[in-house]
Amino acid sequence: MTSFATSSTTTGVPGGVSLRWVLFDGGRGITAAKNAKIQYDNQQLAKEHIKKEVTRDILMPEEITKTDLKF
């Protein structure tokens, strides 16, 4: 006669994981990525513009002073 276990014991937390991947989103993902890149590029341009303005605002009075002293 063969004996089989009729009960089992497990320890731990039972549960599972689910993963969902949208294969076609109507181009929204690509559009969002492109828009993010455009926003980043615009921020970089604005940053450079501000740097140039600050540099100009600092150097301009110095140049005016030098010019005034020459006369």
PyMOL Python script that loads the backbone (N, CA, C, O; Angstrom):
from pymol import cmd

cmd.read_pdbstr("""\
ATOM      1  N   MET A   1       0.816  -1.147   0.000  1.00  0.00           N
ATOM      2  CA  MET A   1       0.000   0.000   0.000  1.00  0.00           C
ATOM      3  C   MET A   1       0.882   1.239   0.000  1.00  0.00           C
ATOM      4  O   MET A   1       1.884   1.312   0.711  1.00  0.00           O
ATOM      5  N   THR A   2       0.483   2.219  -0.820  1.00  0.00           N
ATOM      6  CA  THR A   2       1.243   3.456  -0.935  1.00  0.00           C
ATOM      7  C   THR A   2       0.507   4.551  -0.192  1.00  0.00           C
ATOM      8  O   THR A   2      -0.718   4.654  -0.253  1.00  0.00           O
ATOM      9  N   SER A   3       1.274   5.367   0.511  1.00  0.00           N
ATOM     10  CA  SER A   3       0.673   6.447   1.297  1.00  0.00           C
ATOM     11  C   SER A   3       0.963   7.786   0.625  1.00  0.00           C
ATOM     12  O   SER A   3       2.107   8.059   0.260  1.00  0.00           O
ATOM     13  N   PHE A   4      -0.037   8.603   0.462  1.00  0.00           N
ATOM     14  CA  PHE A   4       0.119   9.948  -0.096  1.00  0.00           C
ATOM     15  C   PHE A   4      -0.244  10.965   0.975  1.00  0.00           C
ATOM     16  O   PHE A   4      -1.105  10.723   1.822  1.00  0.00           O
ATOM     17  N   ALA A   5       0.435  12.114   0.919  1.00  0.00           N
ATOM     18  CA  ALA A   5       0.123  13.176   1.876  1.00  0.00           C
ATOM     19  C   ALA A   5      -1.219  13.790   1.488  1.00  0.00           C
ATOM     20  O   ALA A   5      -1.463  14.077   0.316  1.00  0.00           O
ATOM     21  N   THR A   6      -2.060  13.982   2.451  1.00  0.00           N
ATOM     22  CA  THR A   6      -3.370  14.549   2.169  1.00  0.00           C
ATOM     23  C   THR A   6      -3.469  16.011   2.572  1.00  0.00           C
ATOM     24  O   THR A   6      -4.508  16.636   2.363  1.00  0.00           O
ATOM     25  N   SER A   7      -2.421  16.562   3.139  1.00  0.00           N
ATOM     26  CA  SER A   7      -2.430  17.977   3.507  1.00  0.00           C
ATOM     27  C   SER A   7      -1.035  18.550   3.259  1.00  0.00           C
ATOM     28  O   SER A   7      -0.039  17.828   3.231  1.00  0.00           O
ATOM     29  N   SER A   8      -0.999  19.856   3.084  1.00  0.00           N
ATOM     30  CA  SER A   8       0.293  20.511   2.901  1.00  0.00           C
ATOM     31  C   SER A   8       0.321  21.771   3.753  1.00  0.00           C
ATOM     32  O   SER A   8      -0.718  22.350   4.070  1.00  0.00           O
ATOM     33  N   THR A   9       1.500  22.172   4.108  1.00  0.00           N
ATOM     34  CA  THR A   9       1.680  23.358   4.939  1.00  0.00           C
ATOM     35  C   THR A   9       2.635  24.301   4.234  1.00  0.00           C
ATOM     36  O   THR A   9       3.713  23.900   3.796  1.00  0.00           O
ATOM     37  N   THR A  10       2.226  25.569   4.127  1.00  0.00           N
ATOM     38  CA  THR A  10       3.108  26.579   3.530  1.00  0.00           C
ATOM     39  C   THR A  10       3.269  27.732   4.506  1.00  0.00           C
ATOM     40  O   THR A  10       2.374  28.035   5.295  1.00  0.00           O
ATOM     41  N   THR A  11       4.401  28.352   4.435  1.00  0.00           N
ATOM     42  CA  THR A  11       4.640  29.530   5.260  1.00  0.00           C
ATOM     43  C   THR A  11       4.960  30.695   4.337  1.00  0.00           C
ATOM     44  O   THR A  11       5.465  30.497   3.232  1.00  0.00           O
ATOM     45  N   GLY A  12       4.676  31.866   4.774  1.00  0.00           N
ATOM     46  CA  GLY A  12       4.935  33.040   3.961  1.00  0.00           C
ATOM     47  C   GLY A  12       3.642  33.744   3.609  1.00  0.00           C
ATOM     48  O   GLY A  12       2.567  33.397   4.097  1.00  0.00           O
ATOM     49  N   VAL A  13       3.770  34.721   2.766  1.00  0.00           N
ATOM     50  CA  VAL A  13       2.613  35.511   2.364  1.00  0.00           C
ATOM     51  C   VAL A  13       2.192  35.079   0.972  1.00  0.00           C
ATOM     52  O   VAL A  13       2.983  35.152   0.031  1.00  0.00           O
ATOM     53  N   PRO A  14       0.969  34.634   0.836  1.00  0.00           N
ATOM     54  CA  PRO A  14       0.511  34.254  -0.494  1.00  0.00           C
ATOM     55  C   PRO A  14       0.194  35.499  -1.323  1.00  0.00           C
ATOM     56  O   PRO A  14      -0.240  36.511  -0.773  1.00  0.00           O
ATOM     57  N   GLY A  15       0.397  35.436  -2.578  1.00  0.00           N
ATOM     58  CA  GLY A  15       0.085  36.574  -3.447  1.00  0.00           C
ATOM     59  C   GLY A  15       0.641  36.339  -4.833  1.00  0.00           C
ATOM     60  O   GLY A  15       1.172  35.274  -5.147  1.00  0.00           O
ATOM     61  N   GLY A  16       0.507  37.343  -5.632  1.00  0.00           N
ATOM     62  CA  GLY A  16       0.985  37.221  -6.996  1.00  0.00           C
ATOM     63  C   GLY A  16       1.322  38.595  -7.554  1.00  0.00           C
ATOM     64  O   GLY A  16       1.032  39.624  -6.944  1.00  0.00           O
ATOM     65  N   VAL A  17       1.917  38.586  -8.684  1.00  0.00           N
ATOM     66  CA  VAL A  17       2.310  39.819  -9.358  1.00  0.00           C
ATOM     67  C   VAL A  17       1.700  39.808 -10.747  1.00  0.00           C
ATOM     68  O   VAL A  17       1.675  38.785 -11.431  1.00  0.00           O
ATOM     69  N   SER A  18       1.216  40.955 -11.139  1.00  0.00           N
ATOM     70  CA  SER A  18       0.632  41.072 -12.466  1.00  0.00           C
ATOM     71  C   SER A  18       1.361  42.182 -13.218  1.00  0.00           C
ATOM     72  O   SER A  18       1.647  43.239 -12.655  1.00  0.00           O
ATOM     73  N   LEU A  19       1.653  41.941 -14.463  1.00  0.00           N
ATOM     74  CA  LEU A  19       2.333  42.919 -15.303  1.00  0.00           C
ATOM     75  C   LEU A  19       1.504  43.128 -16.551  1.00  0.00           C
ATOM     76  O   LEU A  19       1.087  42.173 -17.207  1.00  0.00           O
ATOM     77  N   ARG A  20       1.269  44.400 -16.874  1.00  0.00           N
ATOM     78  CA  ARG A  20       0.480  44.704 -18.058  1.00  0.00           C
ATOM     79  C   ARG A  20       1.286  45.643 -18.935  1.00  0.00           C
ATOM     80  O   ARG A  20       1.831  46.630 -18.441  1.00  0.00           O
ATOM     81  N   TRP A  21       1.372  45.363 -20.197  1.00  0.00           N
ATOM     82  CA  TRP A  21       2.136  46.153 -21.147  1.00  0.00           C
ATOM     83  C   TRP A  21       1.234  46.494 -22.323  1.00  0.00           C
ATOM     84  O   TRP A  21       0.719  45.608 -23.005  1.00  0.00           O
ATOM     85  N   VAL A  22       1.052  47.777 -22.549  1.00  0.00           N
ATOM     86  CA  VAL A  22       0.214  48.214 -23.659  1.00  0.00           C
ATOM     87  C   VAL A  22       1.068  48.212 -24.916  1.00  0.00           C
ATOM     88  O   VAL A  22       2.071  48.922 -24.989  1.00  0.00           O
ATOM     89  N   LEU A  23       0.678  47.425 -25.897  1.00  0.00           N
ATOM     90  CA  LEU A  23       1.460  47.331 -27.121  1.00  0.00           C
ATOM     91  C   LEU A  23       1.188  48.483 -28.069  1.00  0.00           C
ATOM     92  O   LEU A  23       2.087  48.912 -28.793  1.00  0.00           O
ATOM     93  N   PHE A  24      -0.016  48.983 -28.075  1.00  0.00           N
ATOM     94  CA  PHE A  24      -0.343  50.086 -28.971  1.00  0.00           C
ATOM     95  C   PHE A  24      -1.134  51.126 -28.197  1.00  0.00           C
ATOM     96  O   PHE A  24      -2.243  50.858 -27.736  1.00  0.00           O
ATOM     97  N   ASP A  25      -0.557  52.315 -28.056  1.00  0.00           N
ATOM     98  CA  ASP A  25      -1.218  53.374 -27.297  1.00  0.00           C
ATOM     99  C   ASP A  25      -1.591  54.560 -28.174  1.00  0.00           C
ATOM    100  O   ASP A  25      -1.820  55.660 -27.673  1.00  0.00           O
ATOM    101  N   GLY A  26      -1.652  54.342 -29.456  1.00  0.00           N
ATOM    102  CA  GLY A  26      -2.043  55.415 -30.361  1.00  0.00           C
ATOM    103  C   GLY A  26      -0.969  56.465 -30.542  1.00  0.00           C
ATOM    104  O   GLY A  26      -1.262  57.576 -30.983  1.00  0.00           O
ATOM    105  N   GLY A  27       0.260  56.141 -30.214  1.00  0.00           N
ATOM    106  CA  GLY A  27       1.362  57.083 -30.380  1.00  0.00           C
ATOM    107  C   GLY A  27       1.529  58.049 -29.220  1.00  0.00           C
ATOM    108  O   GLY A  27       2.363  58.952 -29.282  1.00  0.00           O
ATOM    109  N   ARG A  28       0.741  57.870 -28.154  1.00  0.00           N
ATOM    110  CA  ARG A  28       0.822  58.792 -27.015  1.00  0.00           C
ATOM    111  C   ARG A  28       2.172  58.734 -26.325  1.00  0.00           C
ATOM    112  O   ARG A  28       2.678  59.764 -25.878  1.00  0.00           O
ATOM    113  N   GLY A  29       2.762  57.559 -26.229  1.00  0.00           N
ATOM    114  CA  GLY A  29       4.061  57.426 -25.567  1.00  0.00           C
ATOM    115  C   GLY A  29       5.155  58.152 -26.324  1.00  0.00           C
ATOM    116  O   GLY A  29       5.963  58.868 -25.732  1.00  0.00           O
ATOM    117  N   ILE A  30       5.178  57.966 -27.624  1.00  0.00           N
ATOM    118  CA  ILE A  30       6.184  58.624 -28.458  1.00  0.00           C
ATOM    119  C   ILE A  30       5.981  60.134 -28.430  1.00  0.00           C
ATOM    120  O   ILE A  30       6.944  60.895 -28.333  1.00  0.00           O
ATOM    121  N   THR A  31       4.721  60.563 -28.517  1.00  0.00           N
ATOM    122  CA  THR A  31       4.421  61.994 -28.484  1.00  0.00           C
ATOM    123  C   THR A  31       4.840  62.603 -27.150  1.00  0.00           C
ATOM    124  O   THR A  31       5.405  63.696 -27.122  1.00  0.00           O
ATOM    125  N   ALA A  32       4.573  61.914 -26.055  1.00  0.00           N
ATOM    126  CA  ALA A  32       4.955  62.409 -24.730  1.00  0.00           C
ATOM    127  C   ALA A  32       6.474  62.514 -24.617  1.00  0.00           C
ATOM    128  O   ALA A  32       6.984  63.479 -24.048  1.00  0.00           O
ATOM    129  N   ALA A  33       7.197  61.538 -25.148  1.00  0.00           N
ATOM    130  CA  ALA A  33       8.658  61.570 -25.104  1.00  0.00           C
ATOM    131  C   ALA A  33       9.201  62.729 -25.935  1.00  0.00           C
ATOM    132  O   ALA A  33      10.130  63.417 -25.512  1.00  0.00           O
ATOM    133  N   LYS A  34       8.626  62.943 -27.108  1.00  0.00           N
ATOM    134  CA  LYS A  34       9.064  64.051 -27.956  1.00  0.00           C
ATOM    135  C   LYS A  34       8.759  65.393 -27.303  1.00  0.00           C
ATOM    136  O   LYS A  34       9.581  66.308 -27.348  1.00  0.00           O
ATOM    137  N   ASN A  35       7.586  65.512 -26.700  1.00  0.00           N
ATOM    138  CA  ASN A  35       7.231  66.756 -26.011  1.00  0.00           C
ATOM    139  C   ASN A  35       8.163  67.025 -24.836  1.00  0.00           C
ATOM    140  O   ASN A  35       8.546  68.169 -24.592  1.00  0.00           O
ATOM    141  N   ALA A  36       8.526  65.975 -24.113  1.00  0.00           N
ATOM    142  CA  ALA A  36       9.457  66.140 -22.994  1.00  0.00           C
ATOM    143  C   ALA A  36      10.816  66.620 -23.493  1.00  0.00           C
ATOM    144  O   ALA A  36      11.443  67.470 -22.862  1.00  0.00           O
ATOM    145  N   LYS A  37      11.270  66.084 -24.614  1.00  0.00           N
ATOM    146  CA  LYS A  37      12.546  66.509 -25.206  1.00  0.00           C
ATOM    147  C   LYS A  37      12.477  67.971 -25.631  1.00  0.00           C
ATOM    148  O   LYS A  37      13.424  68.725 -25.406  1.00  0.00           O
ATOM    149  N   ILE A  38      11.368  68.380 -26.243  1.00  0.00           N
ATOM    150  CA  ILE A  38      11.198  69.775 -26.666  1.00  0.00           C
ATOM    151  C   ILE A  38      11.202  70.700 -25.448  1.00  0.00           C
ATOM    152  O   ILE A  38      11.835  71.755 -25.470  1.00  0.00           O
ATOM    153  N   GLN A  39      10.499  70.307 -24.391  1.00  0.00           N
ATOM    154  CA  GLN A  39      10.478  71.124 -23.176  1.00  0.00           C
ATOM    155  C   GLN A  39      11.874  71.248 -22.577  1.00  0.00           C
ATOM    156  O   GLN A  39      12.268  72.326 -22.132  1.00  0.00           O
ATOM    157  N   TYR A  40      12.617  70.154 -22.565  1.00  0.00           N
ATOM    158  CA  TYR A  40      13.983  70.177 -22.042  1.00  0.00           C
ATOM    159  C   TYR A  40      14.859  71.114 -22.877  1.00  0.00           C
ATOM    160  O   TYR A  40      15.602  71.930 -22.332  1.00  0.00           O
ATOM    161  N   ASP A  41      14.765  70.993 -24.197  1.00  0.00           N
ATOM    162  CA  ASP A  41      15.552  71.858 -25.081  1.00  0.00           C
ATOM    163  C   ASP A  41      15.186  73.324 -24.878  1.00  0.00           C
ATOM    164  O   ASP A  41      16.067  74.184 -24.863  1.00  0.00           O
ATOM    165  N   ASN A  42      13.897  73.618 -24.722  1.00  0.00           N
ATOM    166  CA  ASN A  42      13.465  74.996 -24.479  1.00  0.00           C
ATOM    167  C   ASN A  42      14.018  75.526 -23.162  1.00  0.00           C
ATOM    168  O   ASN A  42      14.410  76.690 -23.076  1.00  0.00           O
ATOM    169  N   GLN A  43      14.050  74.689 -22.148  1.00  0.00           N
ATOM    170  CA  GLN A  43      14.609  75.099 -20.863  1.00  0.00           C
ATOM    171  C   GLN A  43      16.101  75.387 -20.984  1.00  0.00           C
ATOM    172  O   GLN A  43      16.608  76.329 -20.374  1.00  0.00           O
ATOM    173  N   GLN A  44      16.800  74.575 -21.771  1.00  0.00           N
ATOM    174  CA  GLN A  44      18.231  74.806 -21.964  1.00  0.00           C
ATOM    175  C   GLN A  44      18.468  76.121 -22.701  1.00  0.00           C
ATOM    176  O   GLN A  44      19.387  76.866 -22.361  1.00  0.00           O
ATOM    177  N   LEU A  45      17.644  76.410 -23.711  1.00  0.00           N
ATOM    178  CA  LEU A  45      17.772  77.675 -24.443  1.00  0.00           C
ATOM    179  C   LEU A  45      17.481  78.863 -23.525  1.00  0.00           C
ATOM    180  O   LEU A  45      18.181  79.875 -23.570  1.00  0.00           O
ATOM    181  N   ALA A  46      16.456  78.737 -22.705  1.00  0.00           N
ATOM    182  CA  ALA A  46      16.121  79.817 -21.771  1.00  0.00           C
ATOM    183  C   ALA A  46      17.253  80.033 -20.776  1.00  0.00           C
ATOM    184  O   ALA A  46      17.565  81.171 -20.425  1.00  0.00           O
ATOM    185  N   LYS A  47      17.858  78.963 -20.330  1.00  0.00           N
ATOM    186  CA  LYS A  47      18.982  79.044 -19.391  1.00  0.00           C
ATOM    187  C   LYS A  47      20.157  79.779 -20.029  1.00  0.00           C
ATOM    188  O   LYS A  47      20.761  80.648 -19.400  1.00  0.00           O
ATOM    189  N   GLU A  48      20.482  79.439 -21.265  1.00  0.00           N
ATOM    190  CA  GLU A  48      21.568  80.116 -21.976  1.00  0.00           C
ATOM    191  C   GLU A  48      21.236  81.590 -22.195  1.00  0.00           C
ATOM    192  O   GLU A  48      22.113  82.446 -22.073  1.00  0.00           O
ATOM    193  N   HIS A  49      19.991  81.888 -22.513  1.00  0.00           N
ATOM    194  CA  HIS A  49      19.569  83.273 -22.717  1.00  0.00           C
ATOM    195  C   HIS A  49      19.754  84.083 -21.428  1.00  0.00           C
ATOM    196  O   HIS A  49      20.244  85.211 -21.465  1.00  0.00           O
ATOM    197  N   ILE A  50      19.365  83.510 -20.304  1.00  0.00           N
ATOM    198  CA  ILE A  50      19.516  84.183 -19.013  1.00  0.00           C
ATOM    199  C   ILE A  50      20.989  84.397 -18.691  1.00  0.00           C
ATOM    200  O   ILE A  50      21.363  85.462 -18.200  1.00  0.00           O
ATOM    201  N   LYS A  51      21.829  83.404 -18.959  1.00  0.00           N
ATOM    202  CA  LYS A  51      23.270  83.541 -18.720  1.00  0.00           C
ATOM    203  C   LYS A  51      23.832  84.716 -19.523  1.00  0.00           C
ATOM    204  O   LYS A  51      24.615  85.514 -19.008  1.00  0.00           O
ATOM    205  N   LYS A  52      23.421  84.811 -20.795  1.00  0.00           N
ATOM    206  CA  LYS A  52      23.903  85.896 -21.640  1.00  0.00           C
ATOM    207  C   LYS A  52      23.400  87.247 -21.147  1.00  0.00           C
ATOM    208  O   LYS A  52      24.147  88.225 -21.162  1.00  0.00           O
ATOM    209  N   GLU A  53      22.145  87.314 -20.712  1.00  0.00           N
ATOM    210  CA  GLU A  53      21.604  88.564 -20.183  1.00  0.00           C
ATOM    211  C   GLU A  53      22.345  89.003 -18.928  1.00  0.00           C
ATOM    212  O   GLU A  53      22.676  90.178 -18.775  1.00  0.00           O
ATOM    213  N   VAL A  54      22.605  88.062 -18.034  1.00  0.00           N
ATOM    214  CA  VAL A  54      23.318  88.385 -16.800  1.00  0.00           C
ATOM    215  C   VAL A  54      24.726  88.864 -17.123  1.00  0.00           C
ATOM    216  O   VAL A  54      25.196  89.854 -16.564  1.00  0.00           O
ATOM    217  N   THR A  55      25.397  88.157 -18.029  1.00  0.00           N
ATOM    218  CA  THR A  55      26.748  88.562 -18.425  1.00  0.00           C
ATOM    219  C   THR A  55      26.716  89.962 -19.032  1.00  0.00           C
ATOM    220  O   THR A  55      27.557  90.801 -18.711  1.00  0.00           O
ATOM    221  N   ARG A  56      25.755  90.209 -19.898  1.00  0.00           N
ATOM    222  CA  ARG A  56      25.623  91.533 -20.519  1.00  0.00           C
ATOM    223  C   ARG A  56      25.368  92.597 -19.461  1.00  0.00           C
ATOM    224  O   ARG A  56      25.969  93.670 -19.499  1.00  0.00           O
ATOM    225  N   ASP A  57      24.475  92.302 -18.515  1.00  0.00           N
ATOM    226  CA  ASP A  57      24.128  93.283 -17.488  1.00  0.00           C
ATOM    227  C   ASP A  57      25.297  93.574 -16.558  1.00  0.00           C
ATOM    228  O   ASP A  57      25.400  94.671 -16.009  1.00  0.00           O
ATOM    229  N   ILE A  58      26.170  92.605 -16.381  1.00  0.00           N
ATOM    230  CA  ILE A  58      27.351  92.824 -15.536  1.00  0.00           C
ATOM    231  C   ILE A  58      28.420  93.578 -16.312  1.00  0.00           C
ATOM    232  O   ILE A  58      29.046  94.487 -15.766  1.00  0.00           O
ATOM    233  N   LEU A  59      28.644  93.225 -17.572  1.00  0.00           N
ATOM    234  CA  LEU A  59      29.719  93.833 -18.357  1.00  0.00           C
ATOM    235  C   LEU A  59      29.342  95.201 -18.909  1.00  0.00           C
ATOM    236  O   LEU A  59      30.216  96.051 -19.082  1.00  0.00           O
ATOM    237  N   MET A  60      28.073  95.432 -19.187  1.00  0.00           N
ATOM    238  CA  MET A  60      27.660  96.684 -19.812  1.00  0.00           C
ATOM    239  C   MET A  60      28.033  97.906 -18.968  1.00  0.00           C
ATOM    240  O   MET A  60      28.617  98.843 -19.512  1.00  0.00           O
ATOM    241  N   PRO A  61      27.727  97.942 -17.680  1.00  0.00           N
ATOM    242  CA  PRO A  61      28.134  99.119 -16.888  1.00  0.00           C
ATOM    243  C   PRO A  61      29.649  99.302 -16.865  1.00  0.00           C
ATOM    244  O   PRO A  61      30.137 100.432 -16.831  1.00  0.00           O
ATOM    245  N   GLU A  62      30.384  98.212 -16.885  1.00  0.00           N
ATOM    246  CA  GLU A  62      31.845  98.292 -16.909  1.00  0.00           C
ATOM    247  C   GLU A  62      32.318  98.945 -18.208  1.00  0.00           C
ATOM    248  O   GLU A  62      33.224  99.778 -18.196  1.00  0.00           O
ATOM    249  N   GLU A  63      31.704  98.567 -19.317  1.00  0.00           N
ATOM    250  CA  GLU A  63      32.067  99.141 -20.613  1.00  0.00           C
ATOM    251  C   GLU A  63      31.688 100.625 -20.670  1.00  0.00           C
ATOM    252  O   GLU A  63      32.443 101.440 -21.201  1.00  0.00           O
ATOM    253  N   ILE A  64      30.539 100.967 -20.132  1.00  0.00           N
ATOM    254  CA  ILE A  64      30.102 102.372 -20.120  1.00  0.00           C
ATOM    255  C   ILE A  64      31.087 103.196 -19.287  1.00  0.00           C
ATOM    256  O   ILE A  64      31.452 104.305 -19.678  1.00  0.00           O
ATOM    257  N   THR A  65      31.516 102.663 -18.149  1.00  0.00           N
ATOM    258  CA  THR A  65      32.468 103.363 -17.306  1.00  0.00           C
ATOM    259  C   THR A  65      33.780 103.563 -18.032  1.00  0.00           C
ATOM    260  O   THR A  65      34.349 104.654 -17.975  1.00  0.00           O
ATOM    261  N   LYS A  66      34.281 102.541 -18.716  1.00  0.00           N
ATOM    262  CA  LYS A  66      35.536 102.655 -19.463  1.00  0.00           C
ATOM    263  C   LYS A  66      35.405 103.720 -20.565  1.00  0.00           C
ATOM    264  O   LYS A  66      36.319 104.515 -20.780  1.00  0.00           O
ATOM    265  N   THR A  67      34.277 103.722 -21.245  1.00  0.00           N
ATOM    266  CA  THR A  67      34.050 104.691 -22.317  1.00  0.00           C
ATOM    267  C   THR A  67      33.990 106.100 -21.743  1.00  0.00           C
ATOM    268  O   THR A  67      34.577 107.015 -22.321  1.00  0.00           O
ATOM    269  N   ASP A  68      33.307 106.302 -20.632  1.00  0.00           N
ATOM    270  CA  ASP A  68      33.193 107.605 -20.005  1.00  0.00           C
ATOM    271  C   ASP A  68      34.545 108.113 -19.526  1.00  0.00           C
ATOM    272  O   ASP A  68      34.803 109.316 -19.574  1.00  0.00           O
ATOM    273  N   LEU A  69      35.403 107.226 -19.070  1.00  0.00           N
ATOM    274  CA  LEU A  69      36.712 107.635 -18.579  1.00  0.00           C
ATOM    275  C   LEU A  69      37.648 108.041 -19.712  1.00  0.00           C
ATOM    276  O   LEU A  69      38.605 108.778 -19.474  1.00  0.00           O
ATOM    277  N   LYS A  70      37.401 107.587 -20.923  1.00  0.00           N
ATOM    278  CA  LYS A  70      38.258 107.928 -22.051  1.00  0.00           C
ATOM    279  C   LYS A  70      38.045 109.370 -22.488  1.00  0.00           C
ATOM    280  O   LYS A  70      38.954 109.960 -23.071  1.00  0.00           O
ATOM    281  N   PHE A  71      36.893 109.955 -22.234  1.00  0.00           N
ATOM    282  CA  PHE A  71      36.607 111.323 -22.679  1.00  0.00           C
ATOM    283  C   PHE A  71      37.091 112.319 -21.721  1.00  0.00           C
ATOM    284  O   PHE A  71      36.930 113.519 -21.945  1.00  0.00           O
TER     285      PHE A  71
END
""", "prot")
cmd.dss("prot")
cmd.show_as("cartoon", "prot")
cmd.util.cbc("prot")
cmd.orient("prot")
